[in-house]
Amino acid sequence: MRSATQQRRRSDMKSAIYLWTIDRSEIGLPPQFYVGKSCHFRKREKEHLRYLRAGHHQNWMLQTVWDRYGEKSFIFSIIEKCERPELIRREQIALDQYRKLYGDDRILNIMKECVETRIGVSHSDETRKRLSDIQKQKWADPIYRSSIIAAQKAAKMRPEVRVRNSVAQLEAQNRPEVRARKAAIARAQGLDQEIKAKRRATNAKPEVIARRSASIKKAFSAPGVREQLCAIQKVVQNNPKVKAKIAVTNALPETKARRSAASLKAQSTAEARQKQRDIQLIVQNRPEVKARKGAAVKAALSTPESIAGRRLTNSLPEVKLRRSIAAKAWRSERMISRQEEMGV
């Protein structure tokens, strides 16, 4: 019997004998197995997955099975945890047991005899420098570098990988500590005048403006995007907190000065004024804008206050005189046009 301290220490161990089980029950075949050892089994599990997803795992049998059955068939489990000096002996025992139970045809280990490894041994500084130089020399080869980059891009573009990365990124971004840290950084950058000046200078560049304009036009050209954005904007603008924040911002002297300067700059040339009028005409001639204005006018005219005001205005002597003159002028013009039609 182990003591409680030994059991706790054993449960906290990171060195273990692990097992990959390849489930082939969907196609009616028995499972296959891969037995391994590691000083840090969680790290080793991630290394296996990274190389398999990239398509260049050092165990070609494991890579072939991965490509054939997919990631969903791979199941990782721990056979037992043990001390580092015991890893090789315990791995050999586990491997022999699985070979005896299932046969070598269902074991994916290339080497059936466990050999001594460098587990727990650190490289010297000279060895590390030599290995680093070798890796740098390999990376300097354009063919090698392009092949590695292409394999990594292909692995990242797989649908299951993209979904998994997206979910992980969203979970990481929605953590309270991450959101608080990002908010603090954003507030600090917003108060930094140097950063604000750099952003304004970058946003004022013609190529940046052209790129953003093209991106916005492309996004708005998709069906339903404009309506969706308008609906979202209405919901946001109707939020009491947002309304209060907008009111406070609009009341600031620097905001008023900035808007006034922008308005004067926009109206400083005849071309700019004509462009603004053209935009207003386009907006006013939209069916939804006309319908909204018509409904607003009808609603305004149907109120008791509006009806009483019109009656009061129509009863004024100057209004009656102006209408009488306009009616007489209209009748005279109508009579002249009829006479011209009859040839008199």
C-alpha positions, 0 to 999 in steps of 0.5 A: 500500500502506498502512502497518501503522500506517494499517491498524491506525488504520483497523481501530480507526475507529468511523466507517463506511459501513454497510448493512442487508440485508433478507433475503426469501428465505423468501417467494421475494423478492430482498433490499432494502438501506439504505445509511447513514453514522455516526461510531459505527456500533455506536451507530447500529446500536443506535439503528436497532434501538431505533426500529424495535422501538418502532415509530416509525423516522423512515424509514417505508419501513424501518419498514414492512419491519420490521413486515412481515418481522420482526427476523430478516430484518435483517442489519447489515454494514459496507461500509467504514471511513473518516475522518469528512470522507470519510463523505458522499462514500463514502456517495454512492458506495456508494448509487450502486453499489447503485442501479445494481446493484439499482434504486431499487425495492430501495433503502430510502433515502428520500433518494437524494442524500447531503446535508451533515449535522452529523456531528462538530459539537457544539451550543452551550450555548444551542442545547442549552438550547433543544432541551432546553426544546422536548423538556421542553415536548413531554414535558409534553403528556399525549397525547405522553407516553402515546403514547411510554410505550405504544409503549415498553411494547409494544416491551418486551412482544414475546416476542423482546424479553423473551427477549433482555432476560432472557438479557442480564440473566442474563448480566450478573448472572452475571459474576464482578465483578457477583456480587462487587460485589453480595455486598459490598453485601449484606454491608455492608447486613447489618452496617448496623444502621440498614438492618436496623432500617428493613427490620424496620420495613417488614416489620412493616407490616400492608399489607406482611404482607398483600401478602406473604401474598397473594403466597405463597398465590397462588404455592402455589395453583399445581399442583406448586409446593409439592412443587417447593419442598419438594424444593428445600428438602430439597436445600439443607438437606442441603448440608453447607455449609448445615448448618454455616452454620445450626448456627453461626447457631442457636448465636448468643445473639441468634438464641436470644433472638429465637426465644424472644421470638417463641415467647413472643409467639406463645403470649401469647394464647389465640387465638394458642395455639388457632391454633397447635394448629389448624395442628398438627392440619392438618399432622398430619392430612395423608396424607403426614405420617401415612404418614411418621410411620407409616413412622418408627414401624415402622422404630423398632420393628423395630430390635433395640434397640427389641425388646429394650427392649420385652421388658425393660419387659414383664417388669417386675412393675409393668408386668405388674400394671398390664396385668393390672388393665387386662385385668380392667377391660376384661373386666368392662366387656365382660361388663356391655355384653353383659348389657345387650344381652341384657336381663339 
